[in-house]
Structure formats: C-alpha cells, structure tokens
Amino acid sequence: MLSVLALAVLPALILIYHVYQQDSLQREPTKNLVKAFFYGGASVFASLLISVPFMHLGLFPQEIHSGLDAFRSAFFGAAIPEESAKLVFLWLFLRKCKEFDERMDGIVYAVCVGMGFAAFENIEYVIGAGSQWVTVGLSRSLTAIPGHFGFAVVMGYFFSLHYFDRYRAPLAGVKMWLYPVLLHGLYDWIAMSQDVVPELSGVIALAILLLCFAMLKWARKHMKDHLITDSFHTVNTVDEQ
C-alpha cells in the first residue's frame, strides 16, 4: 500500500518542489504549501457537488459512445466542476494569506492546490487499477499530473494578474477560470475520444503528450514573466525607500 501511495502522490510533490525552487525572490512558508495542498485535496470532493447534479440534469452521459458524449463528459463531467472547485479553494486559501504578496505566489499556491487535487484523484485511480497499478500510476505521471500542473499554472498566473494588475488586465478575473476549463476540457476530450476510436489510441496518446508539453512550455515562460515583474517591483520599492 505504501508503494501505491508513493507512486500516486510523489509526481505531484516533485512538481510542487519544482515551482517552489522557481520562486527565487521570496519563497513561501512550507506550512502554507502543505495547507494549500490539502485544500486541493478537499476540492476533489467539492467538485462532486457540481458534477453529480450536472449528471442528474443530463448534461453528460455515464457512458461514452460518440465524440459528442466525450465532449460533454470532458467539460461538464470534469473540466467545469474540477476547475471551478479548485479556483474556489484557491480563493478561500489566498483571501487571508498574508504571504500572498508577489505575482509568482499566485502560481505557487495554485500549483499546490492543483497538485493536491491531482494527488488525491491519482490515489483513487491507482488503487482502483488493482494489479495494473504500476502501469496506471506511471502513465498518469506522464499525462494527468502534468496536465493538472499546466491548468494550475494558468489559473495562478491569471489569478495574480487579477489581484495585482487588474487595471492592465481587466479580463484576468474571467481568464483565471475560463482558460483552465478550456485546456482541461480539451485534454479530457482528447483522452476520452479513445473510448470512441480505440484504434487511434496511439495517436490520441501522442496528442495528449504534445498538449502537456505545450502547457509546460507556456508555464515556464509565464512563471518567468511573473518573476521578472516581481523583481522589477521589488527594486522600485527599495529605491523609493
């Protein structure tokens, strides 16, 4: 059981540590990272408060038989409920967080929430895989975990823009929810299409990996953007003093 939990959680912790190391100006307290991680875990259960009613309303099917079914399941069964829950819990955490004083912090804490969600979700998948737990754990380490990481960086980037630079990014408050939902929905739509056209599973797996790579590339660039902006404001503050 310990090996199963390690395989499920370790990839998420590695990505949290990576972002923590990138926050070179003023790193966040470890206790905050842990707390945000468990907020993310709690958002898994909160997302059910959205997805279950959506299912009963018929917004997405329980079984996928067509591309439309995959689309509805991807957005109404996963992307909208999960990203909405993660954003709510990120806001709940940051609204009274005194250490949230730099743009990069929004990304750091969003990643902690996102990785908390991914880790708790991963535990369910890996345990449920039975004897195939190693295969499922490794495959999700290369796809689902990086996917949630990418969604989280996008959310955190625009959350910080909305909080610190609302005057120059008036739509950031919408984008911090909309863009993660669109990316997550696209990711899941591609992944769920395998149930419709299993003969294209290899192509679908490649498409997922390319999407994850593109998100990670975007994440790296925009983390650097926030770090540069934070550094600029820190220098100006010191000069004014």
HELIX and SHEET records of a PDB file:
HELIX    1   1 LEU A    2  GLN A   22  1                                  21    
HELIX    2   2 THR A   30  HIS A   56  1                                  27    
HELIX    3   3 GLY A   67  ARG A   72  1                                   6    
HELIX    4   4 SER A   73  ALA A   79  3                                   7    
HELIX    5   5 ILE A   80  LEU A   94  1                                  15    
HELIX    6   6 ARG A  103  GLY A  128  1                                  26    
HELIX    7   7 GLY A  130  GLN A  132  5                                   3    
HELIX    8   8 TRP A  133  LEU A  142  1                                  10    
HELIX    9   9 ALA A  144  PHE A  164  1                                  21    
HELIX   10  10 ALA A  172  MET A  192  1                                  21    
HELIX   11  11 SER A  193  ASP A  195  5                                   3    
HELIX   12  12 PRO A  198  LEU A  200  5                                   3    
HELIX   13  13 SER A  201  GLU A  240  1                                  40    
END                                                                             
